[in-house]
Amino acid sequence: MIGAIRMVQRNALVYRHVWRGSVFSSFLQPTLFLLAMGVGLGAMIDPRVAALPGGVSYLEFLAPGLLAAAAMQTATFESTYPVLGKMTWHHNYDAISATPMRTSDLVLGELMWIAVRLATVGTAFVLVMTVFGIPRSARVLMAVPATILTGLALAAPVMAYAATRKNSSTFNVLYRFGVTPMFLFSGVFFPISRLPDPLQRIAWGTPLFHGVELVRGVTLGPMSWLWLVHAGYLTGLTGIGIAAALRTFRRRLSA
Amino acid sequence: MHPIGTPLIHARDLTKRFGDFTAVDRISFDVCAGEAFGFLGPNGAGKTSTMRMIACASPVTDGDLLVLGMTPQAQASRIKARLGVVPQQDNLDTEITVRENLLMYARYFDIERQVASKRADELLDFVELSDRADAQVESLSGGMKRRLTIARALVNEPDVILLDEPTTGLDPQARHVVWERLYQLKRRGATLLLTTHYMDEAERLCDRLVVMDKARIVATGSPRELIDKYSTREVLELRCADDVRATLDGRLGGVADRVEMLPDRVQIYTSDGEHALQLVHALGIPLESAVVRRSTLEDVFLRITGRGLIE
């Protein structure tokens, strides 16, 4: 555990040189999205025609979905290019592996760092949502851990995959055929019940859908046993991803 | 520090295979405390694979390997805590400062902050980078990066320092600075293990070395011993026009026992180069140039393998 924290310290040291821009965009991005799509587009959506679950406004429906999507964006970015960079381009993992640090320290440390990044994204987003008057209760604070869990469920398996790559050429495929379709069809912008049946089942299987449902649930209520299902799915995927990442990192770093 | 002469690395029939390819083939050697031990050989001879096994970065396929009395498969972390590794390719953290690189690396060894801070200052002084302490690593020259990598490898006060081709890719001036620093380490009694394909580097730094070729050790000894055993005291190098060269076969037999016809020159192995040159002149062979020099490890390698070190 202490080794994983060293890894977090290392990433924080690097981040210290760039944090201003990054934190600023954590606030700017949700504000712009909520203004354009929630307030602007949302005003054109007639609640009598498009009945949203719980009778919420489109802005209220959209905001937590966008938070889950932001978690996905942050997690997939942080677990692709930076990991490949440290593995292949700059050989930082080799340097660290020459010390008493273990491979598990690297993998868990990288995920802990991504969790820290997700926490800042989640906190900024919750503050912006509060300014827009969206949360129904203090339970919205649970949106931060829900954001972290959503992100980790994607970051862990993606990191396992990134550790097997020699270059970044296939990351675009991952974004184009994984991240973008999930962003559009996993319930961020409209309930997946609007999808035709087979697509609805596929959407049900995506990690982002469970992330969206969980974040939306804790933001808008009411409490539901389904939260356990979503959290369980995301936790399971995180666990599988960690196990896979331990394997791919070991194979790559010790040949 | 270990008493001089204590064996710190012990390898018997050490072997590394990648699938069907054998990178290291049953090599045996011992490295003792206070010694500068070298692996000399061309690229692909198995030097780096051997280093990686010692550094616990690559599992041993077969044979025995003890590093500081421990086996890499059972006690990798404890071994790594006591090694300093300078890899072939610099792998510094380029997005943080020079000093931060040392401080962060010390954290991986669980060295206390105050101790690390003091040591970082001393090491920056040692590698002559004190004035660049707060510079970004990106801004350093190749030679400076190499020196920083060496300083980083010393941050845990290692028992053995592993250097994989420490000066490959550096310009001549930067090489000399690195050699000078390594020589200082040697004088302080450090145990150095280095790979190189530069014979001048091996001659300058190594007390003892093994010559590797095609995954095997082909010769062992001090640079002097190897030269005495496999070469002559002096070498006469001749250069002449191609048409002259074509007529040389057999004519030089009386000049010396051994003559090597290389693509760009003819090398005559002899105990007395000036005398050999007089004999060549007496034969009336028109020469473009003639140089008498001392024998080097390059000649040893050529003798043993029939090929040059750098191809």
Chai-1 contact restraints between the chains, C-beta under 6 A:
chainA,res_idxA,chainB,res_idxB,connection_type,confidence,min_distance_angstrom,max_distance_angstrom,comment,restraint_id
A,R6,B,R107,contact,1.0,0.0,6.0,A-B,restraint_1
A,R6,B,Y108,contact,1.0,0.0,6.0,A-B,restraint_2
A,R10,B,M104,contact,1.0,0.0,6.0,A-B,restraint_3
A,L13,B,I96,contact,1.0,0.0,6.0,A-B,restraint_4
A,V14,B,E95,contact,1.0,0.0,6.0,A-B,restraint_5
A,V14,B,I96,contact,1.0,0.0,6.0,A-B,restraint_6
A,H91,B,N91,contact,1.0,0.0,6.0,A-B,restraint_7
A,D94,B,N91,contact,1.0,0.0,6.0,A-B,restraint_8
A,A95,B,N91,contact,1.0,0.0,6.0,A-B,restraint_9
A,A98,B,V85,contact,1.0,0.0,6.0,A-B,restraint_10
A,T99,B,K80,contact,1.0,0.0,6.0,A-B,restraint_11
A,T99,B,Y108,contact,1.0,0.0,6.0,A-B,restraint_12
A,T99,B,F109,contact,1.0,0.0,6.0,A-B,restraint_13
A,P100,B,S77,contact,1.0,0.0,6.0,A-B,restraint_14
A,P100,B,K80,contact,1.0,0.0,6.0,A-B,restraint_15
A,P100,B,A81,contact,1.0,0.0,6.0,A-B,restraint_16
A,M101,B,Y108,contact,1.0,0.0,6.0,A-B,restraint_17
A,A255,B,S58,contact,1.0,0.0,6.0,A-B,restraint_18
